[in-house]
Amino acid sequence: MRSILPAALVLGVLVPAHLLLPPEASVALGAVTLAAIAGAYIGFAAATGQVRALVEELGGASLFGIAALLGLLWHPVVIPVALILHAGWDLDHHSNLFRSDVPGWYIPFCVWIDVGLGMVLLALYLG
C-alpha cells in the first residue's frame, strides 16, 4: 500500500500532461514513458550481475520498445494496451519468475502506473 501515494504523484503529473498536450505530443510522451518503464528492469537485472537476468530483461524491454514504436508509427492505441500488459510483466517479477532483484515496493508502484496511465490513455486515444 505504500506504493499508492508515489504512484498517484506520478500519475498526477503524467495524466494532466497528456490531457494538455497536442495529440501527437501525447503519443510521443506515452511511447517514451512505456520505453522508460520497461527499461527500468534492465537496471535491476544488471545489478544482479547475472547474464540470464539481463537477457530476460533486455528481451522484455525490446518487446515493449517495439510496442512503443508501433504506437508512434502505426496506431497510438498500442501504447496504452502495452502499458496495461506491462502490469502483467510487473506481476511476473513479483512471483520471482524472473531473476532480476526488483525491490518489493517497485512492483506494485509500477502496476498502479501501468494500469492507471494505460486506462487514461486508452480512453484518450479512442475518444
MMTF fields as JSON, N, C-alpha, C and O atoms, coordinates in Angstrom:
{
  "mmtfVersion": "1.0.0",
  "mmtfProducer": "UNKNOWN",
  "numBonds": 507,
  "numAtoms": 508,
  "numGroups": 127,
  "numChains": 1,
  "numModels": 1,
  "chainsPerModel": [1],
  "groupsPerChain": [127],
  "chainIdList": ["A"],
  "bondAtomList": [4, 2, 8, 6, 12, 10, 16, 14, 20, 18, 24, 22, 28, 26, 32, 30, 36, 34, 40, 38, 44, 42, 48, 46, 52, 50, 56, 54, 60, 58, 64, 62, 68, 66, 72, 70, 76, 74, 80, 78, 84, 82, 88, 86, 92, 90, 96, 94, 100, 98, 104, 102, 108, 106, 112, 110, 116, 114, 120, 118, 124, 122, 128, 126, 132, 130, 136, 134, 140, 138, 144, 142, 148, 146, 152, 150, 156, 154, 160, 158, 164, 162, 168, 166, 172, 170, 176, 174, 180, 178, 184, 182, 188, 186, 192, 190, 196, 194, 200, 198, 204, 202, 208, 206, 212, 210, 216, 214, 220, 218, 224, 222, 228, 226, 232, 230, 236, 234, 240, 238, 244, 242, 248, 246, 252, 250, 256, 254, 260, 258, 264, 262, 268, 266, 272, 270, 276, 274, 280, 278, 284, 282, 288, 286, 292, 290, 296, 294, 300, 298, 304, 302, 308, 306, 312, 310, 316, 314, 320, 318, 324, 322, 328, 326, 332, 330, 336, 334, 340, 338, 344, 342, 348, 346, 352, 350, 356, 354, 360, 358, 364, 362, 368, 366, 372, 370, 376, 374, 380, 378, 384, 382, 388, 386, 392, 390, 396, 394, 400, 398, 404, 402, 408, 406, 412, 410, 416, 414, 420, 418, 424, 422, 428, 426, 432, 430, 436, 434, 440, 438, 444, 442, 448, 446, 452, 450, 456, 454, 460, 458, 464, 462, 468, 466, 472, 470, 476, 474, 480, 478, 484, 482, 488, 486, 492, 490, 496, 494, 500, 498, 504, 502],
  "bondOrderList": [1, 1, 1, 1, 1, 1, 1, 1, 1, 1, 1, 1, 1, 1, 1, 1, 1, 1, 1, 1, 1, 1, 1, 1, 1, 1, 1, 1, 1, 1, 1, 1, 1, 1, 1, 1, 1, 1, 1, 1, 1, 1, 1, 1, 1, 1, 1, 1, 1, 1, 1, 1, 1, 1, 1, 1, 1, 1, 1, 1, 1, 1, 1, 1, 1, 1, 1, 1, 1, 1, 1, 1, 1, 1, 1, 1, 1, 1, 1, 1, 1, 1, 1, 1, 1, 1, 1, 1, 1, 1, 1, 1, 1, 1, 1, 1, 1, 1, 1, 1, 1, 1, 1, 1, 1, 1, 1, 1, 1, 1, 1, 1, 1, 1, 1, 1, 1, 1, 1, 1, 1, 1, 1, 1, 1, 1],
  "groupList": [{"groupName": "MET", "atomNameList": ["N", "CA", "C", "O"], "elementList": ["N", "C", "C", "O"], "formalChargeList": [0, 0, 0, 0], "bondAtomList": [1, 0, 2, 1, 3, 2], "bondOrderList": [1, 1, 2], "singleLetterCode": "M", "chemCompType": "L-PEPTIDE LINKING"}, {"groupName": "ARG", "atomNameList": ["N", "CA", "C", "O"], "elementList": ["N", "C", "C", "O"], "formalChargeList": [0, 0, 0, 0], "bondAtomList": [1, 0, 2, 1, 3, 2], "bondOrderList": [1, 1, 2], "singleLetterCode": "R", "chemCompType": "L-PEPTIDE LINKING"}, {"groupName": "SER", "atomNameList": ["N", "CA", "C", "O"], "elementList": ["N", "C", "C", "O"], "formalChargeList": [0, 0, 0, 0], "bondAtomList": [1, 0, 2, 1, 3, 2], "bondOrderList": [1, 1, 2], "singleLetterCode": "S", "chemCompType": "L-PEPTIDE LINKING"}, {"groupName": "ILE", "atomNameList": ["N", "CA", "C", "O"], "elementList": ["N", "C", "C", "O"], "formalChargeList": [0, 0, 0, 0], "bondAtomList": [1, 0, 2, 1, 3, 2], "bondOrderList": [1, 1, 2], "singleLetterCode": "I", "chemCompType": "L-PEPTIDE LINKING"}, {"groupName": "LEU", "atomNameList": ["N", "CA", "C", "O"], "elementList": ["N", "C", "C", "O"], "formalChargeList": [0, 0, 0, 0], "bondAtomList": [1, 0, 2, 1, 3, 2], "bondOrderList": [1, 1, 2], "singleLetterCode": "L", "chemCompType": "L-PEPTIDE LINKING"}, {"groupName": "PRO", "atomNameList": ["N", "CA", "C", "O"], "elementList": ["N", "C", "C", "O"], "formalChargeList": [0, 0, 0, 0], "bondAtomList": [1, 0, 2, 1, 3, 2], "bondOrderList": [1, 1, 2], "singleLetterCode": "P", "chemCompType": "L-PEPTIDE LINKING"}, {"groupName": "ALA", "atomNameList": ["N", "CA", "C", "O"], "elementList": ["N", "C", "C", "O"], "formalChargeList": [0, 0, 0, 0], "bondAtomList": [1, 0, 2, 1, 3, 2], "bondOrderList": [1, 1, 2], "singleLetterCode": "A", "chemCompType": "L-PEPTIDE LINKING"}, {"groupName": "VAL", "atomNameList": ["N", "CA", "C", "O"], "elementList": ["N", "C", "C", "O"], "formalChargeList": [0, 0, 0, 0], "bondAtomList": [1, 0, 2, 1, 3, 2], "bondOrderList": [1, 1, 2], "singleLetterCode": "V", "chemCompType": "L-PEPTIDE LINKING"}, {"groupName": "GLY", "atomNameList": ["N", "CA", "C", "O"], "elementList": ["N", "C", "C", "O"], "formalChargeList": [0, 0, 0, 0], "bondAtomList": [1, 0, 2, 1, 3, 2], "bondOrderList": [1, 1, 2], "singleLetterCode": "G", "chemCompType": "PEPTIDE LINKING"}, {"groupName": "HIS", "atomNameList": ["N", "CA", "C", "O"], "elementList": ["N", "C", "C", "O"], "formalChargeList": [0, 0, 0, 0], "bondAtomList": [1, 0, 2, 1, 3, 2], "bondOrderList": [1, 1, 2], "singleLetterCode": "H", "chemCompType": "L-PEPTIDE LINKING"}, {"groupName": "GLU", "atomNameList": ["N", "CA", "C", "O"], "elementList": ["N", "C", "C", "O"], "formalChargeList": [0, 0, 0, 0], "bondAtomList": [1, 0, 2, 1, 3, 2], "bondOrderList": [1, 1, 2], "singleLetterCode": "E", "chemCompType": "L-PEPTIDE LINKING"}, {"groupName": "THR", "atomNameList": ["N", "CA", "C", "O"], "elementList": ["N", "C", "C", "O"], "formalChargeList": [0, 0, 0, 0], "bondAtomList": [1, 0, 2, 1, 3, 2], "bondOrderList": [1, 1, 2], "singleLetterCode": "T", "chemCompType": "L-PEPTIDE LINKING"}, {"groupName": "TYR", "atomNameList": ["N", "CA", "C", "O"], "elementList": ["N", "C", "C", "O"], "formalChargeList": [0, 0, 0, 0], "bondAtomList": [1, 0, 2, 1, 3, 2], "bondOrderList": [1, 1, 2], "singleLetterCode": "Y", "chemCompType": "L-PEPTIDE LINKING"}, {"groupName": "PHE", "atomNameList": ["N", "CA", "C", "O"], "elementList": ["N", "C", "C", "O"], "formalChargeList": [0, 0, 0, 0], "bondAtomList": [1, 0, 2, 1, 3, 2], "bondOrderList": [1, 1, 2], "singleLetterCode": "F", "chemCompType": "L-PEPTIDE LINKING"}, {"groupName": "GLN", "atomNameList": ["N", "CA", "C", "O"], "elementList": ["N", "C", "C", "O"], "formalChargeList": [0, 0, 0, 0], "bondAtomList": [1, 0, 2, 1, 3, 2], "bondOrderList": [1, 1, 2], "singleLetterCode": "Q", "chemCompType": "L-PEPTIDE LINKING"}, {"groupName": "TRP", "atomNameList": ["N", "CA", "C", "O"], "elementList": ["N", "C", "C", "O"], "formalChargeList": [0, 0, 0, 0], "bondAtomList": [1, 0, 2, 1, 3, 2], "bondOrderList": [1, 1, 2], "singleLetterCode": "W", "chemCompType": "L-PEPTIDE LINKING"}, {"groupName": "ASP", "atomNameList": ["N", "CA", "C", "O"], "elementList": ["N", "C", "C", "O"], "formalChargeList": [0, 0, 0, 0], "bondAtomList": [1, 0, 2, 1, 3, 2], "bondOrderList": [1, 1, 2], "singleLetterCode": "D", "chemCompType": "L-PEPTIDE LINKING"}, {"groupName": "ASN", "atomNameList": ["N", "CA", "C", "O"], "elementList": ["N", "C", "C", "O"], "formalChargeList": [0, 0, 0, 0], "bondAtomList": [1, 0, 2, 1, 3, 2], "bondOrderList": [1, 1, 2], "singleLetterCode": "N", "chemCompType": "L-PEPTIDE LINKING"}, {"groupName": "CYS", "atomNameList": ["N", "CA", "C", "O"], "elementList": ["N", "C", "C", "O"], "formalChargeList": [0, 0, 0, 0], "bondAtomList": [1, 0, 2, 1, 3, 2], "bondOrderList": [1, 1, 2], "singleLetterCode": "C", "chemCompType": "L-PEPTIDE LINKING"}],
  "groupTypeList": [0, 1, 2, 3, 4, 5, 6, 6, 4, 7, 4, 8, 7, 4, 7, 5, 6, 9, 4, 4, 4, 5, 5, 10, 6, 2, 7, 6, 4, 8, 6, 7, 11, 4, 6, 6, 3, 6, 8, 6, 12, 3, 8, 13, 6, 6, 6, 11, 8, 14, 7, 1, 6, 4, 7, 10, 10, 4, 8, 8, 6, 2, 4, 13, 8, 3, 6, 6, 4, 4, 8, 4, 4, 15, 9, 5, 7, 7, 3, 5, 7, 6, 4, 3, 4, 9, 6, 8, 15, 16, 4, 16, 9, 9, 2, 17, 4, 13, 1, 2, 16, 7, 5, 8, 15, 12, 3, 5, 13, 18, 7, 15, 3, 16, 7, 8, 4, 8, 0, 7, 4, 4, 6, 4, 12, 4, 8],
  "groupIdList": [1, 2, 3, 4, 5, 6, 7, 8, 9, 10, 11, 12, 13, 14, 15, 16, 17, 18, 19, 20, 21, 22, 23, 24, 25, 26, 27, 28, 29, 30, 31, 32, 33, 34, 35, 36, 37, 38, 39, 40, 41, 42, 43, 44, 45, 46, 47, 48, 49, 50, 51, 52, 53, 54, 55, 56, 57, 58, 59, 60, 61, 62, 63, 64, 65, 66, 67, 68, 69, 70, 71, 72, 73, 74, 75, 76, 77, 78, 79, 80, 81, 82, 83, 84, 85, 86, 87, 88, 89, 90, 91, 92, 93, 94, 95, 96, 97, 98, 99, 100, 101, 102, 103, 104, 105, 106, 107, 108, 109, 110, 111, 112, 113, 114, 115, 116, 117, 118, 119, 120, 121, 122, 123, 124, 125, 126, 127],
  "secStructList": [7, 6, 6, 2, 2, 2, 2, 2, 2, 2, 2, 2, 2, 2, 2, 2, 2, 2, 2, 2, 1, 7, 2, 2, 2, 2, 2, 2, 2, 2, 2, 2, 2, 2, 2, 2, 2, 2, 2, 2, 2, 2, 2, 2, 2, 2, 2, 2, 6, 7, 2, 2, 2, 2, 2, 2, 2, 2, 2, 2, 2, 2, 2, 2, 2, 2, 2, 2, 2, 2, 2, 2, 2, 6, 7, 6, 6, 2, 2, 2, 2, 2, 2, 2, 2, 2, 2, 2, 2, 2, 2, 2, 2, 2, 6, 6, 7, 1, 7, 7, 7, 7, 7, 6, 6, 2, 2, 2, 2, 2, 2, 2, 2, 2, 2, 2, 2, 2, 2, 2, 2, 2, 2, 2, 2, 2, 7],
  "xCoordList": [0.807, 0.0, 0.853, 0.38, 2.113, 2.988, 3.279, 3.716, 3.044, 3.345, 2.245, 2.457, 1.076, -0.048, 0.23, -0.005, 0.722, 0.956, 2.004, 1.749, 3.176, 4.133, 3.579, 3.818, 2.842, 2.251, 1.223, 1.144, 0.436, -0.558, 0.122, -0.39, 1.266, 2.004, 2.506, 2.42, 3.028, 3.5, 2.325, 2.42, 1.218, 0.029, -0.524, -1.08, -0.371, -0.826, -0.065, -0.541, 1.109, 1.887, 1.608, 1.368, 1.641, 1.517, 0.126, 0.007, -0.917, -2.273, -2.598, -3.038, -2.405, -2.683, -1.814, -2.264, -0.571, 0.299, -0.315, -0.359, -0.782, -1.394, -2.671, -2.965, -3.421, -4.669, -4.413, -5.23, -3.288, -2.973, -2.161, -2.196, -1.442, -0.578, -1.392, -2.473, -0.865, -1.484, -1.399, -0.508, -2.306, -2.337, -1.001, -0.626, -0.284, 0.993, 2.011, 2.774, 2.02, 2.953, 2.565, 3.437, 1.27, 0.81, 1.251, 1.708, 1.113, 1.534, 3.045, 3.507, 3.805, 5.262, 5.629, 6.498, 4.973, 5.233, 4.845, 5.554, 3.739, 3.325, 4.34, 4.633, 4.879, 5.88, 7.155, 7.723, 7.597, 8.805, 8.569, 9.445, 7.396, 7.069, 7.079, 7.647, 6.454, 6.432, 7.851, 8.189, 8.667, 10.041, 10.847, 11.628, 10.659, 11.395, 10.973, 11.808, 9.672, 9.17, 9.745, 10.211, 9.708, 10.236, 11.745, 12.281, 12.422, 13.874, 14.377, 15.522, 13.535, 13.963, 14.383, 15.297, 13.72, 14.043, 15.423, 16.028, 15.923, 17.281, 18.285, 19.233, 18.076, 18.955, 18.919, 19.957, 17.719, 17.608, 18.344, 19.002, 18.232, 18.911, 20.422, 21.157, 20.886, 22.328, 22.919, 24.054, 22.147, 22.63, 22.856, 23.645, 22.171, 22.364, 23.666, 24.206, 24.176, 25.387, 25.15, 26.105, 23.895, 23.566, 23.231, 22.345, 23.936, 23.72, 22.298, 21.65, 21.812, 20.46, 19.407, 18.474, 19.545, 18.596, 18.643, 17.608, 19.843, 19.996, 19.372, 18.714, 19.577, 18.994, 17.465, 16.797, 16.913, 15.456, 14.899, 13.91, 15.542, 15.03, 15.25, 14.41, 16.364, 16.581, 15.525, 15.039, 15.177, 14.129, 12.785, 12.089, 12.423, 11.152, 11.122, 10.14, 12.2, 12.263, 12.211, 11.634, 12.807, 12.767, 11.341, 10.935, 10.581, 9.185, 8.36, 7.575, 8.544, 7.795, 8.3, 7.529, 9.581, 10.119, 9.524, 9.226, 9.355, 8.712, 7.261, 6.764, 6.586, 5.204, 5.147, 4.243, 6.106, 6.152, 6.339, 5.685, 7.226, 7.466, 6.225, 5.885, 5.554, 4.313, 3.248, 2.474, 3.216, 2.274, 2.554, 1.635, 3.815, 4.195, 3.929, 3.454, 4.234, 4.203, 2.913, 2.575, 2.195, 1.027, -0.26, -1.06, -0.476, -1.702, -1.414, -0.847, -1.8, -1.5, -2.056, -1.506, -3.132, -3.751, -2.803, -2.985, -1.802, -0.827, -0.138, 0.179, 0.094, 0.827, 0.058, 0.618, -1.205, -1.898, -2.14, -2.114, -2.375, -2.549, -1.254, -1.292, -0.119, 1.173, 1.434, 1.99, 1.042, 1.193, 0.397, 0.899, -0.833, -1.667, -1.07, -1.062, -0.578, 0.08, 1.359, 1.74, 2.017, 3.24, 2.951, 3.832, 1.731, 1.37, 1.526, 1.913, 1.231, 1.452, 2.922, 3.307, 3.745, 5.207, 5.665, 6.501, 5.108, 5.44, 5.078, 5.887, 3.87, 3.4, 4.209, 4.403, 4.679, 5.557, 6.846, 7.407, 7.31, 8.508, 8.197, 9.06, 6.973, 6.568, 6.552, 6.791, 6.269, 6.22, 7.598, 7.72, 8.631, 10.009, 10.209, 11.106, 9.378, 9.547, 10.869, 11.53, 11.243, 12.485, 13.553, 13.247, 14.805, 15.919, 16.369, 17.305, 15.719, 16.09, 15.714, 14.678, 16.55, 16.292, 15.568, 16.187, 14.247, 13.433, 12.973, 12.451, 13.157, 12.679, 11.176, 10.413, 10.764, 9.362, 8.397, 7.278, 8.799, 7.914, 7.709, 6.678, 8.696, 8.653, 7.553, 6.93, 7.32, 6.37, 4.956, 4.359, 4.385, 3.039, 3.016, 2.026, 4.095, 4.207, 4.044, 3.289, 4.75, 4.708, 3.35, 2.85, 2.751, 1.425, 0.408, -0.376, 0.415, -0.512, -0.333, -1.313, 0.905, 1.168, 0.772, 0.118, 1.163, 0.837, -0.667, -1.132, -1.417, -2.864, -3.537, -4.393, -3.152, -3.773, -3.547, -4.496, -2.29, -1.977, -2.505, -3.003, -2.403, -2.908, -4.394, -4.824, -5.18, -6.628, -6.947, -7.812, -6.246, -6.472, -6.114, -6.877, -4.958, -4.538, -5.441, -5.696, -5.918, -6.842, -8.109, -8.574, -8.654, -9.845, -9.532, -10.335, -8.375, -7.987, -7.779, -8.25, -7.083, -6.759, -7.944, -8.006, -8.88, -10.077, -11.194, -12.1, -11.097, -12.166, -12.132, -12.97],
  "yCoordList": [-1.198, 0.0, 1.267, 2.343, 1.132, 2.305, 2.818, 3.957, 1.996, 2.396, 3.245, 3.843, 3.313, 4.042, 5.533, 6.154, 6.124, 7.572, 7.995, 8.927, 7.35, 7.745, 7.553, 8.382, 6.467, 6.237, 7.311, 7.784, 7.701, 8.764, 10.082, 10.853, 10.341, 11.568, 11.546, 12.55, 10.407, 10.283, 10.44, 11.161, 9.762, 9.885, 11.306, 11.782, 11.984, 13.364, 14.327, 15.427, 13.926, 14.727, 14.263, 15.081, 12.947, 12.414, 12.606, 12.987, 12.348, 12.439, 13.854, 14.023, 14.89, 16.244, 16.625, 17.336, 16.153, 16.456, 15.909, 16.602, 14.679, 14.077, 14.806, 14.937, 15.273, 15.974, 17.349, 17.851, 17.957, 19.305, 19.315, 20.293, 18.252, 18.208, 17.996, 17.408, 18.479, 18.115, 16.594, 15.959, 16.004, 14.538, 13.91, 12.88, 14.505, 13.923, 13.919, 12.965, 14.975, 15.059, 14.074, 13.497, 13.878, 12.905, 11.497, 10.73, 11.164, 9.841, 9.674, 8.615, 10.706, 10.644, 10.467, 9.66, 11.213, 11.075, 9.681, 9.087, 9.162, 7.807, 6.765, 5.828, 6.93, 5.986, 6.04, 5.003, 7.237, 7.39, 6.819, 6.16, 7.068, 6.549, 5.024, 4.405, 4.417, 2.952, 2.393, 1.436, 2.983, 2.503, 2.671, 1.792, 3.787, 4.034, 3.059, 2.535, 2.827, 1.891, 0.494, -0.166, 0.054, -1.276, -1.33, -2.349, -0.245, -0.2, -0.209, -0.584, 0.201, 0.23, -1.158, -1.292, -2.173, -3.533, -3.973, -4.862, -3.366, -3.683, -3.315, -4.058, -2.186, -1.765, -2.727, -3.048, -3.192, -4.166, -5.455, -6.055, -5.879, -7.105, -6.92, -7.808, -5.777, -5.517, -5.531, -5.962, -5.06, -5.013, -6.411, -6.573, -7.416, -8.779, -9.388, -10.295, -8.892, -9.459, -10.784, -11.448, -11.175, -12.439, -12.194, -11.402, -12.869, -12.7, -13.105, -12.427, -14.205, -14.667, -13.621, -13.392, -12.993, -11.95, -10.788, -10.24, -10.418, -9.311, -9.652, -8.811, -10.87, -11.298, -11.289, -10.84, -11.783, -11.781, -10.365, -10.106, -9.459, -8.085, -7.339, -6.536, -7.598, -6.981, -7.46, -6.682, -8.734, -9.267, -8.614, -8.209, -8.513, -7.873, -6.408, -5.927, -5.699, -4.273, -4.071, -3.096, -4.984, -4.886, -5.016, -4.278, -5.95, -6.118, -4.867, -4.421, -4.308, -3.097, -1.903, -0.998, -1.896, -0.848, -0.919, 0.108, -2.135, -2.317, -1.844, -1.219, -2.142, -1.672, -0.148, 0.439, 0.493, 1.96, 2.492, 3.455, 1.867, 2.282, 2.062, 2.91, 0.928, 0.678, 1.718, 2.131, 2.136, 3.179, 4.497, 5.25, 4.769, 6.004, 5.914, 6.873, 4.774, 4.649, 4.061, 4.318, 3.281, 2.588, 3.104, 3.75, 2.827, 3.272, 3.55, 2.705, 4.73, 5.111, 4.163, 4.084, 3.446, 2.562, 1.449, 0.87, 1.148, 0.117, 0.507, -0.363, 1.791, 2.247, 1.953, 1.313, 2.39, 2.06, 0.563, 0.07, -0.16, -1.613, -2.238, -3.105, -1.801, -2.32, -1.926, -2.717, -0.717, -0.317, -1.244, -1.69, -1.529, -2.411, -3.821, -4.464, -4.296, -5.607, -5.617, -6.648, -4.464, -4.379, -4.65, -5.106, -4.373, -4.696, -6.196, -6.607, -7.006, -8.449, -8.789, -9.687, -8.065, -8.229, -7.909, -8.611, -6.843, -6.475, -7.607, -8.005, -8.117, -9.161, -10.445, -11.169, -10.73, -11.889, -11.729, -12.718, -10.506, -10.268, -10.46, -10.877, -10.155, -10.333, -11.82, -12.182, -12.669, -14.113, -14.766, -15.988, -13.952, -14.439, -15.321, -16.164, -15.128, -15.864, -15.489, -16.325, -14.214, -13.73, -13.613, -13.636, -13.487, -13.481, -12.09, -11.956, -11.075, -9.713, -9.477, -9.946, -8.759, -8.441, -7.1, -6.058, -7.138, -5.924, -5.617, -6.501, -4.376, -4.025, -4.285, -4.02, -4.793, -5.139, -3.991, -4.207, -2.777, -1.621, -1.247, -0.677, -1.567, -1.098, -1.785, -1.167, -3.051, -3.822, -3.252, -2.947, -3.091, -2.505, -1.048, -0.6, -0.314, 1.065, 1.089, 1.899, 0.204, 0.158, -0.346, 0.137, -1.308, -1.801, -0.666, -0.507, 0.127, 1.262, 2.228, 2.686, 2.531, 3.474, 2.855, 3.505, 1.615, 0.949, 0.932, 1.334, 0.468, 0.336, 1.708, 1.973, 2.575, 3.906, 4.713, 5.217, 4.838, 5.61, 4.902, 5.553, 3.585, 2.834, 3.055, 3.241, 3.039, 3.248, 4.67, 4.873, 5.647, 7.042, 7.227, 7.829, 6.713, 6.872, 6.1, 6.554, 4.954, 4.196, 5.015, 5.105, 5.602, 6.45, 7.673, 8.067, 8.265, 9.471, 9.17, 9.918, 8.093, 7.781, 7.189, 7.298, 6.567, 6.044, 7.085, 6.997, 8.081, 9.082, 10.078, 10.978],
  "zCoordList": [0.0, 0.0, 0.0, -0.367, 0.413, 0.425, -0.976, -1.142, -1.973, -3.347, -3.969, -5.024, -3.339, -3.934, -3.994, -5.03, -2.921, -2.908, -3.932, -4.694, -3.985, -5.026, -6.438, -7.316, -6.657, -7.984, -8.295, -9.429, -7.301, -7.507, -7.852, -8.663, -7.243, -7.567, -9.008, -9.714, -9.44, -10.827, -11.788, -12.782, -11.488, -12.339, -12.307, -13.296, -11.163, -11.035, -11.922, -12.201, -12.366, -13.322, -14.754, -15.643, -14.969, -16.329, -16.934, -18.098, -16.158, -16.717, -17.174, -18.311, -16.34, -16.84, -18.036, -18.935, -18.044, -19.187, -20.469, -21.486, -20.423, -21.613, -22.017, -23.205, -21.043, -21.354, -21.958, -22.73, -21.612, -22.096, -23.383, -24.13, -23.645, -24.831, -26.106, -26.069, -27.236, -28.515, -28.698, -28.133, -29.473, -29.61, -29.992, -29.432, -30.925, -31.355, -30.219, -30.065, -29.434, -28.307, -27.208, -26.559, -26.997, -26.011, -26.398, -25.55, -27.667, -28.138, -27.961, -27.537, -28.282, -28.115, -26.644, -26.314, -25.762, -24.327, -23.844, -23.031, -24.333, -23.964, -24.395, -23.652, -25.601, -26.107, -25.271, -24.928, -24.949, -24.129, -22.731, -22.171, -22.174, -20.844, -20.846, -19.946, -21.849, -21.956, -22.045, -21.348, -22.892, -23.053, -21.763, -21.4, -21.077, -19.828, -18.731, -17.995, -18.636, -17.625, -17.872, -16.943, -19.119, -19.447, -19.246, -18.81, -19.559, -19.437, -18.007, -17.753, -17.069, -15.665, -15.187, -14.373, -15.69, -15.267, -15.741, -15.141, -16.801, -17.26, -16.167, -15.914, -15.534, -14.445, -13.273, -12.695, -12.918, -11.83, -12.187, -11.336, -13.447, -13.88, -13.88, -13.448, -14.36, -14.402, -12.996, -12.796, -12.032, -10.65, -10.071, -9.141, -10.611, -10.101, -10.589, -9.955, -11.718, -12.296, -13.004, -13.408, -13.161, -13.813, -15.283, -15.607, -16.147, -17.587, -17.965, -18.762, -17.397, -17.741, -17.377, -18.147, -16.224, -15.825, -16.805, -17.182, -17.211, -18.157, -19.512, -20.124, -19.972, -21.253, -21.172, -22.103, -20.063, -19.883, -19.953, -20.639, -19.237, -19.187, -20.497, -20.901, -21.157, -22.47, -23.465, -24.286, -23.386, -24.257, -23.996, -24.927, -22.725, -22.373, -22.759, -23.324, -22.453, -22.792, -24.301, -24.782, -25.039, -26.506, -27.023, -27.921, -26.461, -26.888, -26.593, -27.429, -25.397, -25.065, -25.868, -26.185, -26.195, -27.063, -28.461, -29.072, -28.962, -30.267, -30.201, -31.138, -29.097, -28.931, -28.93, -29.524, -28.267, -28.258, -29.674, -30.075, -30.42, -31.804, -32.674, -33.499, -32.49, -33.232, -32.893, -33.757, -31.633, -31.237, -31.926, -32.248, -32.147, -32.851, -34.349, -34.958, -34.938, -36.397, -36.963, -38.118, -36.171, -36.701, -36.07, -36.748, -34.765, -34.1, -32.628, -31.937, -32.146, -30.759, -29.7, -28.602, -30.006, -29.01, -28.568, -27.497, -29.379, -28.997, -27.686, -26.875, -27.473, -26.282, -24.997, -24.107, -24.852, -23.602, -23.414, -22.286, -24.505, -24.382, -23.856, -22.983, -24.383, -23.916, -22.462, -21.699, -22.074, -20.669, -19.757, -18.725, -20.135, -19.318, -19.284, -18.234, -20.413, -20.443, -19.606, -19.052, -19.52, -18.713, -17.242, -16.512, -16.801, -15.417, -15.169, -14.075, -16.169, -16.047, -15.937, -15.189, -16.689, -16.607, -15.187, -14.617, -14.628, -13.246, -12.289, -11.451, -12.419, -11.509, -11.653, -10.677, -12.862, -13.044, -12.238, -11.765, -12.08, -11.265, -9.78, -9.008, -9.392, -8.001, -7.631, -6.479, -8.613, -8.361, -8.477, -8.387, -8.676, -8.817, -10.047, -10.07, -11.067, -12.315, -12.977, -13.594, -12.837, -13.433, -12.354, -11.162, -12.776, -11.843, -11.411, -10.622, -11.914, -11.525, -10.072, -9.602, -9.38, -7.978, -7.919, -7.704, -8.114, -8.145, -6.726, -6.047, -6.264, -4.924, -4.79, -5.719, -3.658, -3.439, -3.646, -4.113, -3.309, -3.458, -4.922, -5.279, -5.777, -7.161, -7.968, -8.832, -7.686, -8.486, -8.37, -9.402, -7.163, -7.104, -7.576, -8.155, -7.332, -7.819, -9.335, -9.873, -10.012, -11.471, -11.969, -12.985, -11.266, -11.662, -11.627, -12.562, -10.551, -10.449, -11.617, -12.206, -11.946, -13.042, -14.381, -15.196, -14.61, -15.877, -16.128, -17.195, -15.145, -15.323, -15.337, -16.181, -14.405, -14.343, -15.603, -16.205, -16.004, -17.205, -18.447, -19.366, -18.482, -19.629, -19.853, -20.991, -18.793, -18.923, -19.385, -20.237, -18.82, -19.23, -20.698, -21.454, -21.104, -22.499, -23.454, -24.569, -23.033, -23.872, -24.135, -25.271, -23.089, -23.253, -24.107, -24.953, -23.886, -24.625, -26.108, -26.965, -26.411, -27.805, -28.567, -29.791, -27.859, -28.52, -28.598, -29.427, -27.699, -27.59, -28.663, -28.697]
}
